[in-house]
Amino acid sequence: MQVSVPSDHDVYLFHEGNLFHSYKMMGAHIVEEDGQKGVRFSVWVSHAKRVSVVGNFNHWNGNSHLMKPVEQSGIWTLFIPNLQDGEIYKYEIHTPHGEILLKADPYAFYSELRPNTASIVCSLEGYEWNDSKWFAKKKKKDSYHQPMLIYEVHLGSWKKKPDGAFYTYRELADELVDYVGELGYTHIEILPILEHPFDRSWGYQVTGFYSVTSRYGTPQDFMYFVDKCHEKEIGVILDWVPAHFCKDAHGLGKFNGTPLYEPTDERIAERLNWGTYSFDYSKPEVVSFLISNALFWMDVYHIDGLRVDAVSSMIYLNHEANNQFVEKNQFGGFENLEAIEFIKNLNKAVFSQYPDTLMIAEESTARPNVSAPTDIGGLGFNYKWNMGWMNDMLRYMETDTSHRSSHHNLVTFSFLYAFSENYILPFSHDEVVHSKRSLLNKFPGDYWQKFANLRALYGYMIAHPGKKLLFMGGEFGQFDEWKDLTELDWMLFDYDMHKKMFDYVKELNHFYKETRSLWRLDHEPEGFEWINADDQSQSVLTFMRKGKRKGDYCIIICNFSPDVYYDYRIGVPSQGFYKEVFNSDAERFGGSGQLNEYKIKVEKEPYNNQPYSASIKVPPLAVTILRKVTRTF
């Protein structure tokens, strides 16, 4: 990493909002200058009267190492010889109002373990990556036409040691990565591991945007984790939080004694729901900071994608309901124009350097073109979480089975817009916390029916157009909601139905990956066709998923009632025989064993707008998948 005194050109780009690798200029870098080894410090603190580097090396004496301003740029810099990797430091900032602040480095690559708050000089050099084959393979495929199964995980509560200590990045690389690979997931999505002071913020309230959290080890340890994921052909997605930051005294808030990273107007700066500050996207230096940060995780840690948190709250001025006033933009609208411009520039910058990456928006409104390119008016993401589908499905599945026929539209409505964006279908951590209950425990019925409902929901998700995401614990039917201070309830594997749920998810995932028609045309209308969307009286849906090749299709029958239908007629597109290739009601999954065990013969009787039809057995609270076979059996 080439580092030197900030150049005029880089300073210019930084103030224009176009220095997209500003972390190479800013922060603390181990360098050699004039034949001496030491550390070059650079920090943006406009309007400061004086800035010093302080730490153990100078007994935290602000008079010892005064930084020099770079002309009128607001950037201060200093080379300190003989400092080494591991030194702790902060910036002592004298404000125009007579305050003296101690601030952590916004560009620090490593930080002390909470509750300590100092930055740590840390070289990011020296790790030998072994993932060139992974990236070569990824370049040959586009994600839109590939299977995508994302396992969302909070590293601190997936599994803990007997004494309650966290697993390290390296230990997780050996346990978590193998576990995810066995289940058939293609990606791990990690809740934010940017440095944060409060465990229970889950990483969503950040103080160190460039600092991988020290809770689980060092930067090199996290590199090892990512490397092991790639070795197992698992991509790594990082939750990223450019919407806001926490107010802790050592963080970005009022960095120079006045709003610097946040808007000047506190009514706009305050995130009342979260107790945080918004970023000010009208400041070019903030834009340089954030876009550089996104690229930093790809440059340095080989991250395969970012899931961008709280996009709606960024792009709408009055997104939080408890605002004390209504704000409008200069044209009288309610969009945050600077935030929208930032997002577009972010995505353009990322894709210009990493065209194969994933940029995923957690965007909860009906705003169009979130995953459309910027040159046709889109925000420039390539994926968007389908929050509408998730909310509708959970509302439907929580309804007693005797009343589901009155809410059939909740299951079918998503197909009206399924191809308007490149969607990911998420059952995330947000749905299993704050007394919402676990997925399993949301559902009506007795013990058996709860598991059957969950199997049906997962089967329907796999068959529905869009990529898939499931939060940890859902794969074995965690009965309690997520308890973020402890580990998952691994003892549930001692109970037969939970072990069978794990086996079900594993087999379902691998079946999905092997069945091209379930993902080849995920984002194109040609990949889907209704057979019968209107059997609300029996709570049954029948549809086809299609691949690119002629004849590559499967038929999905979803029964959301507890009844078995023994002679249920469905329309089919061609003559011949069909075979049941997947059934969530199989006994090995904990089901009742209502299977179509023999060949299914097609009859020359038009039905459901199809030229032919067949009579099948439809199991209770289950998903059945049929595929045409070319020979009898």
C-alpha positions in Angstrom: 0.0 0.0 0.0 1.7 3.2 -1.2 1.5 5.9 1.4 3.2 9.3 1.6 2.5 12.9 2.6 -1.0 13.7 1.1 -0.4 15.0 -2.4 -2.1 18.0 -3.9 -3.9 15.8 -6.4 -5.2 13.4 -3.7 -6.3 16.3 -1.4 -8.2 17.8 -4.4 -10.0 14.5 -5.1 -10.8 14.1 -1.4 -12.5 17.4 -1.3 -14.3 16.7 -4.5 -15.7 13.5 -3.1 -13.8 11.4 -5.7 -10.9 10.0 -3.7 -12.1 6.4 -3.7 -9.1 4.9 -2.0 -8.7 7.7 0.6 -7.7 5.1 3.2 -4.3 4.9 1.5 -3.8 8.6 2.3 -5.6 8.9 5.6 -5.1 7.1 8.9 -2.0 5.5 10.3 0.5 3.8 8.0 3.8 2.1 8.7 6.2 3.6 6.2 9.8 4.6 5.7 10.6 8.3 5.1 14.1 9.7 4.7 15.6 6.4 5.7 13.7 6.1 8.9 10.9 3.7 9.7 7.9 5.0 11.5 4.2 5.8 11.1 2.6 8.5 8.9 -0.6 9.8 10.5 -3.2 11.9 8.5 -6.6 13.0 9.6 -9.3 15.3 8.3 -10.3 17.8 11.1 -11.4 21.1 9.5 -11.5 24.3 11.6 -9.3 22.8 14.4 -6.9 25.1 16.2 -4.5 22.3 16.9 -4.2 18.5 16.4 -1.8 16.1 18.1 -1.1 12.4 18.0 -1.2 11.0 21.5 -0.6 7.5 23.0 1.4 5.4 25.4 4.5 6.3 23.4 4.3 9.9 24.6 2.4 9.4 27.8 -0.7 10.9 26.1 0.9 14.3 26.1 -0.7 16.5 23.5 2.3 18.9 23.4 4.7 16.2 22.2 3.7 15.4 18.6 1.8 18.3 17.0 0.4 17.6 13.5 0.9 20.0 10.6 -2.0 21.3 8.6 -1.9 20.6 4.8 -2.4 24.2 3.6 -6.1 25.1 4.0 -7.4 21.6 3.4 -8.5 20.7 6.9 -6.1 17.7 6.7 -3.5 17.3 9.4 -0.5 15.1 9.0 2.7 13.9 10.9 5.4 11.3 10.5 6.6 9.9 13.8 9.8 7.8 13.5 10.4 4.5 15.4 6.7 3.8 16.1 5.8 0.2 15.3 2.9 -2.1 14.7 0.6 -2.4 17.7 1.0 1.1 19.1 -2.2 2.6 20.5 -3.1 6.2 19.7 -5.8 8.8 19.4 -6.0 12.4 18.1 -6.1 15.2 20.5 -8.1 18.0 18.9 -8.3 21.6 20.1 -11.5 23.1 18.9 -12.1 26.8 18.1 -14.4 26.9 21.2 -11.7 25.9 23.6 -12.6 22.2 24.0 -10.0 19.5 23.9 -11.3 16.2 22.4 -9.7 12.8 22.3 -10.9 11.0 19.2 -10.2 7.6 17.6 -8.9 7.6 14.1 -11.8 7.4 11.6 -9.5 5.5 9.2 -8.0 3.2 11.9 -7.4 -0.3 10.6 -7.7 -1.9 14.1 -9.0 -0.8 17.5 -8.8 -1.8 21.1 -11.2 -4.3 22.5 -14.2 -2.7 24.1 -14.6 -1.0 26.6 -11.2 0.5 25.6 -11.5 2.9 22.7 -8.0 3.8 21.3 -7.0 3.1 17.7 -4.1 0.7 17.0 -1.4 1.1 14.4 -1.8 -2.0 12.3 -0.2 -3.1 9.0 -2.5 -4.9 6.7 0.3 -6.3 4.6 1.8 -9.8 4.7 -1.2 -12.1 4.4 -0.8 -14.6 1.5 -4.1 -15.1 -0.1 -5.0 -18.4 -1.7 -8.3 -17.5 -3.4 -7.2 -16.8 -7.0 -9.1 -19.8 -8.3 -12.2 -18.6 -6.5 -12.1 -15.2 -8.2 -11.2 -16.7 -11.6 -14.2 -19.0 -11.4 -16.5 -16.1 -10.2 -15.6 -14.0 -13.2 -16.9 -16.7 -15.5 -20.4 -16.6 -14.1 -22.9 -13.9 -13.5 -24.8 -14.2 -10.2 -28.2 -13.6 -11.8 -28.2 -17.0 -13.5 -26.7 -19.0 -10.7 -28.1 -20.4 -7.5 -27.7 -18.2 -4.4 -28.4 -19.4 -0.9 -27.3 -17.0 1.8 -26.7 -18.0 5.5 -27.0 -14.9 7.6 -24.9 -15.1 10.8 -24.0 -13.0 13.9 -20.5 -14.3 14.7 -20.8 -13.5 18.4 -23.8 -15.7 19.0 -23.6 -18.5 16.5 -21.6 -20.6 18.9 -19.7 -19.8 22.1 -17.1 -21.5 24.1 -18.0 -23.2 27.4 -16.8 -20.2 29.4 -18.9 -17.8 27.3 -16.0 -16.5 25.3 -16.3 -15.7 21.6 -14.9 -18.0 18.9 -12.1 -16.3 16.9 -12.2 -15.6 13.2 -9.8 -18.5 12.7 -11.9 -20.9 14.9 -15.0 -19.9 13.0 -13.2 -20.5 9.8 -12.8 -24.1 10.8 -16.3 -24.7 12.3 -18.7 -22.3 10.7 -17.4 -22.5 7.2 -17.6 -26.3 7.1 -21.1 -26.2 8.7 -22.4 -23.8 6.1 -20.7 -25.8 3.3 -22.4 -29.0 4.5 -25.8 -27.3 4.4 -25.2 -26.3 0.8 -25.2 -22.5 1.2 -23.4 -20.5 -1.4 -22.7 -17.4 0.7 -22.3 -16.3 4.3 -23.7 -12.9 5.2 -22.1 -11.5 8.3 -23.8 -8.9 10.5 -21.5 -5.9 10.7 -18.0 -6.5 12.0 -17.0 -2.9 11.7 -15.7 -1.9 15.1 -18.6 -1.0 17.5 -18.6 -0.2 21.2 -21.8 -2.0 22.3 -22.3 -5.7 21.7 -26.1 -5.5 21.6 -26.0 -3.1 18.6 -25.0 -6.2 16.7 -22.5 -4.0 14.8 -25.1 -1.6 13.4 -23.8 1.4 15.4 -20.2 1.9 14.3 -17.2 3.8 15.6 -14.5 2.2 13.4 -15.6 1.9 9.8 -12.2 0.7 8.6 -11.5 -1.4 11.7 -12.5 -5.1 11.7 -13.8 -5.7 15.2 -11.2 -6.9 17.7 -13.8 -9.1 19.4 -12.9 -12.1 17.3 -9.2 -11.5 16.5 -7.0 -9.5 14.2 -7.3 -8.2 10.6 -5.1 -11.1 9.4 -7.4 -13.6 11.3 -10.4 -12.2 9.4 -8.5 -12.5 6.1 -8.0 -16.2 7.0 -11.7 -16.6 7.6 -12.6 -15.1 4.2 -9.8 -17.2 2.5 -11.3 -20.4 4.0 -14.7 -19.4 2.8 -13.4 -19.0 -0.7 -11.5 -22.3 -0.5 -14.9 -24.0 0.2 -16.5 -22.0 -2.7 -18.5 -19.9 -0.3 -18.8 -16.1 -1.0 -18.7 -13.6 1.9 -21.2 -10.7 2.1 -20.7 -8.1 4.8 -23.5 -6.0 6.3 -22.5 -2.4 5.8 -23.9 0.7 7.5 -23.5 4.0 5.6 -26.7 5.4 7.0 -25.6 6.5 10.5 -23.0 6.2 13.2 -23.1 6.1 17.0 -22.5 9.1 19.2 -19.9 7.7 21.6 -17.4 10.4 22.5 -14.4 8.8 20.8 -16.3 8.3 17.5 -17.2 10.4 14.5 -19.8 12.6 16.2 -18.9 16.3 16.4 -15.4 15.3 15.5 -14.0 18.8 15.6 -16.4 20.0 18.3 -19.1 20.8 15.7 -20.9 18.6 13.2 -18.3 17.3 10.7 -19.5 13.9 9.5 -23.1 14.6 10.4 -25.4 17.4 9.1 -25.1 20.8 10.8 -28.9 20.9 11.5 -29.4 18.6 14.5 -33.0 18.0 13.6 -31.7 16.3 10.4 -28.6 14.8 12.0 -30.4 13.1 14.8 -31.6 9.5 14.3 -34.2 9.5 17.1 -35.2 5.9 16.7 -31.6 4.7 17.0 -29.9 7.4 19.1 -27.3 7.9 16.3 -26.2 10.6 13.8 -26.9 10.5 10.1 -24.1 11.0 7.7 -24.0 14.3 5.7 -23.9 13.2 2.1 -23.6 16.8 0.9 -20.0 16.9 2.1 -17.6 15.6 -0.5 -15.2 14.5 2.2 -17.9 12.2 3.8 -18.6 10.8 0.3 -14.9 10.0 -0.1 -14.8 8.4 3.3 -17.8 6.1 2.7 -17.1 5.1 -0.9 -13.5 4.4 0.0 -14.8 2.3 2.9 -16.9 0.1 0.7 -14.0 -0.5 -1.7 -11.6 -1.0 1.3 -13.4 -4.2 2.3 -13.1 -5.6 -1.2 -9.5 -4.4 -1.8 -8.1 -5.6 1.5 -10.4 -8.4 2.8 -11.6 -9.8 -0.6 -15.3 -9.4 0.5 -17.6 -10.6 -2.3 -20.4 -8.1 -1.6 -22.1 -5.7 0.7 -25.6 -5.7 2.0 -26.3 -2.0 2.5 -28.4 -1.4 5.6 -31.3 1.0 6.0 -31.3 2.3 2.4 -34.9 3.7 2.8 -33.9 5.8 5.8 -31.1 7.3 3.7 -33.1 8.2 0.6 -36.2 9.6 2.3 -36.0 12.7 4.5 -38.8 11.8 6.8 -38.5 8.0 6.9 -38.6 7.9 10.7 -42.1 8.4 12.0 -41.2 10.3 15.1 -39.5 13.2 13.3 -40.6 16.5 15.0 -40.9 18.3 11.7 -41.5 17.6 8.0 -38.5 18.2 5.8 -38.5 18.8 2.1 -35.8 19.0 -0.5 -35.2 22.1 -2.7 -37.8 21.0 -5.1 -40.5 20.4 -2.5 -40.1 16.6 -2.5 -39.3 14.2 0.3 -36.3 12.5 -1.2 -32.8 13.1 0.2 -31.2 14.1 -3.1 -27.7 14.1 -1.8 -28.1 10.6 -0.4 -29.5 9.3 -3.7 -26.5 10.8 -5.5 -24.1 9.2 -3.1 -25.7 5.8 -3.5 -25.5 6.1 -7.3 -21.9 7.2 -7.2 -21.1 4.4 -4.7 -22.5 1.7 -6.9 -20.8 3.1 -10.0 -17.5 3.2 -8.2 -17.8 -0.3 -6.9 -18.9 -1.9 -10.1 -16.2 -0.1 -12.1 -13.6 -1.9 -10.0 -15.5 -5.0 -9.0 -18.0 -5.9 -11.7 -18.7 -9.3 -10.2 -19.5 -8.1 -6.7 -22.9 -8.1 -4.9 -24.4 -4.7 -3.9 -27.6 -5.6 -2.0 -30.1 -3.0 -0.8 -32.2 -3.4 2.3 -34.8 -1.1 0.9 -38.3 -1.5 2.4 -40.5 0.8 0.2 -42.0 0.3 -3.2 -39.6 2.7 -4.9 -38.9 1.4 -8.4 -35.5 0.6 -10.0 -33.5 0.1 -6.9 -31.6 -2.7 -8.6 -31.5 -1.0 -12.0 -28.4 0.6 -13.5 -27.8 4.2 -12.8 -27.6 5.1 -16.5 -31.3 4.3 -16.8 -32.4 6.1 -13.7 -31.8 3.3 -11.1 -30.0 3.4 -7.8 -27.4 1.0 -9.2 -27.6 -1.9 -6.8 -27.8 -5.3 -8.4 -30.1 -6.9 -5.7 -32.8 -5.8 -3.4 -34.3 -7.6 -0.4 -37.9 -8.4 -1.1 -39.4 -7.1 2.2 -42.9 -7.1 0.8 -42.8 -10.9 0.1 -41.3 -11.6 3.5 -44.0 -9.6 5.4 -46.9 -11.1 3.4 -45.6 -14.6 3.8 -45.1 -14.4 7.5 -48.5 -12.8 8.0 -50.1 -15.6 5.9 -48.2 -18.4 7.7 -49.1 -16.9 11.1 -52.8 -17.2 10.2 -54.6 -20.2 11.5 -54.9 -22.8 8.7 -58.7 -22.6 8.9 -58.6 -18.9 7.9 -55.9 -19.0 5.2 -58.4 -19.3 2.4 -59.5 -15.7 3.2 -55.9 -14.4 2.9 -54.9 -16.3 -0.3 -53.8 -13.0 -2.0 -50.9 -12.7 0.5 -49.3 -15.8 -1.2 -50.0 -14.8 -4.8 -49.5 -11.0 -4.7 -45.7 -11.1 -4.9 -45.9 -12.6 -8.4 -47.3 -9.4 -9.7 -43.9 -7.7 -9.0 -41.5 -10.6 -8.7 -39.5 -9.5 -11.8 -39.6 -5.7 -11.3 -36.3 -6.0 -9.3 -33.5 -8.5 -8.8 -34.9 -9.8 -5.5 -33.5 -11.7 -2.6 -36.1 -13.4 -0.4 -35.0 -12.8 3.2 -35.9 -14.4 6.5 -33.4 -12.4 8.4 -32.4 -11.7 12.0 -34.9 -8.8 12.1 -37.8 -11.3 12.0 -36.8 -13.3 15.0 -36.0 -10.7 17.7 -37.8 -8.2 19.9 -40.6 -10.6 20.9 -41.4 -11.5 17.3 -40.7 -15.2 18.1 -38.7 -17.6 16.0 -40.0 -18.7 12.6 -41.0 -22.1 14.0 -42.8 -20.6 16.9 -44.8 -18.0 14.8 -46.9 -20.7 13.2 -50.2 -22.1 14.4 -51.1 -25.7 15.2 -49.6 -28.4 17.3 -46.0 -29.5 17.5 -46.1 -31.5 14.3 -48.0 -28.8 12.4 -45.4 -26.1 13.4 -42.6 -28.1 11.8 -44.8 -28.9 8.7 -45.6 -25.2 8.3 -41.9 -24.4 8.5 -41.0 -27.0 5.9 -43.7 -25.7 3.6 -42.5 -22.2 4.0 -38.9 -23.1 3.1 -40.0 -25.2 0.2 -42.2 -22.4 -1.1 -39.2 -19.9 -0.7 -36.9 -22.2 -2.7 -39.5 -22.5 -5.5 -40.4 -18.8 -5.6 -38.4 -16.6 -8.0 -35.5 -14.8 -6.3 -32.4 -15.6 -4.4 -32.7 -16.9 -0.8 -31.5 -15.8 2.7 -32.0 -17.5 6.0 -30.8 -16.4 9.4 -28.8 -18.8 11.5 -30.8 -21.2 13.6 -33.7 -21.4 11.1 -32.0 -24.4 9.5 -32.8 -26.6 12.5 -36.0 -24.9 13.7 -34.7 -22.8 16.6 -37.7 -22.7 18.9 -36.8 -19.6 20.9 -36.2 -16.3 19.1 -32.7 -15.2 18.6 -30.9 -14.6 22.0 -28.0 -12.4 21.0 -26.1 -12.8 24.3 -25.9 -16.6 24.1 -25.2 -19.1 21.4 -27.8 -20.9 19.3 -29.7 -23.7 21.0 -27.5 -26.5 19.7 -29.0 -29.0 22.2 -32.0 -29.1 20.0 -30.1 -31.5 17.8 -30.9 -34.1 20.5 -34.6 -33.8 19.6 -35.7 -35.8 16.6 -37.8 -33.2 14.8 -35.1 -30.5 15.0 -32.5 -32.9 13.6 -34.9 -33.8 10.8 -35.5 -30.1 10.1 -31.7 -29.7 9.7 -31.7 -32.7 7.3 -34.6 -31.2 5.4 -32.9 -27.8 4.9 -29.7 -29.5 3.8 -31.4 -31.7 1.3 -33.7 -28.9 0.1 -30.6 -26.6 -0.5 -28.7 -29.3 -2.4 -31.8 -30.1 -4.5 -32.2 -26.4 -5.3 -28.6 -26.1 -6.4 -29.0 -29.2 -8.7 -32.3 -28.1 -10.2 -31.5 -25.4 -12.8 -35.1 -24.5 -13.5 -35.3 -23.1 -9.9 -32.7 -20.4 -10.4 -31.6 -20.1 -14.1 -34.2 -17.4 -14.9 -34.8 -16.1 -11.4 -35.3 -12.5 -12.6 -37.1 -13.0 -15.9 -40.8 -13.6 -16.4 -40.0 -16.4 -18.8 -38.8 -18.5 -15.8 -42.3 -18.7 -14.2 -45.8 -19.8 -15.2 -48.9 -20.2 -13.2 -50.8 -23.4 -13.4 -53.4 -22.6 -10.8 -53.3 -19.5 -8.6 -56.9 -19.5 -7.6 -57.5 -22.5 -5.4 -58.0 -20.4 -2.3 -60.7 -22.7 -0.9 -58.1 -25.5 -0.5 -55.1 -23.2 0.1 -53.2 -24.7 -2.8 -50.9 -23.1 -5.4 -49.6 -24.8 -8.5 -47.0 -23.2 -10.8 -44.0 -24.0 -13.0 -40.4 -22.8 -12.8 -38.6 -22.9 -16.0 -35.0 -23.0 -17.1 -33.5 -21.7 -20.3 -33.5 -24.9 -22.3 -36.7 -26.2 -23.8 -38.3 -28.8 -21.6 -36.3 -27.8 -18.5 -39.0 -27.1 -16.0 -40.5 -28.4 -12.8 -44.0 -28.2 -11.4 -44.5 -27.0 -7.8 -47.6 -27.8 -5.7 -47.8 -25.9 -2.4 -50.5 -27.0 0.1 -50.9 -24.6 3.0 -53.8 -26.5 4.6 -53.5 -29.5 6.9 -55.7 -31.6 4.6 -54.5 -34.4 2.3 -56.0 -34.2 -1.3 -55.8 -37.7 -2.8 -57.1 -37.1 -6.3 -56.0 -33.5 -6.9 -56.0 -32.6 -10.6 -53.4 -30.3 -12.0 -52.8 -29.1 -15.5 -49.5 -30.1 -17.2 -47.9 -28.8 -20.4 -47.0 -32.0 -22.2 -47.8 -35.7 -22.4 -45.8 -38.5 -20.8 -45.0 -39.3 -17.2 -44.0 -37.2 -14.2 -42.0 -38.2 -11.2 -42.1 -36.7 -7.7 -38.6 -35.5 -7.1 -39.1 -33.7 -3.9 -41.7 -33.8 -1.1 -41.4 -31.9 2.2 -43.9 -34.4 3.8 -41.4 -37.3 3.6 -41.1 -39.2 6.8 -37.3 -38.7 6.9 -38.1 -34.9 7.3 -40.6 -35.5 10.0 -43.6 -35.5 7.7 -46.6 -37.9 7.4 -45.2 -39.7 4.4 -48.0 -38.8 1.9 -45.9 -39.3 -1.2 -46.4 -39.9 -4.9 -44.3 -43.0 -5.0 -45.2 -44.3 -8.5 -45.2 -42.8 -11.9 -47.8 -40.1 -12.6 -49.5 -40.6 -15.9 -50.7 -37.7 -17.9 -54.2 -37.7 -19.3 -55.4 -36.0 -22.5 -57.7 -33.8 -20.6 -57.1 -30.0 -20.7 -57.0 -28.4 -17.3 -55.8 -25.1 -15.7 -55.2 -23.6 -19.1 -52.8 -26.5 -19.9 -53.4 -29.0 -22.7 -53.1 -32.0 -20.4 -53.6 -32.9 -16.8 -52.7 -35.5 -14.1 -54.2 -36.6 -10.8 -51.8 -36.6 -7.9 -51.8 -36.9 -4.1 -51.2 -33.6 -2.4 -49.7 -33.9 1.1 -50.7 -31.7 4.1 -48.8 -28.5 4.8 -46.3 -29.4 2.3 -44.5 -28.6 -1.0 -44.3 -31.2 -3.8 -42.1 -30.9 -6.8 -42.6 -32.9 -10.0 -40.4 -33.3 -13.0 -41.2 -34.9 -16.3 -39.2 -38.0 -17.1 -38.3 -39.3 -20.5 -38.9 -43.0 -19.7 -41.3 -45.0 -17.5 -40.1 -46.4 -14.2 
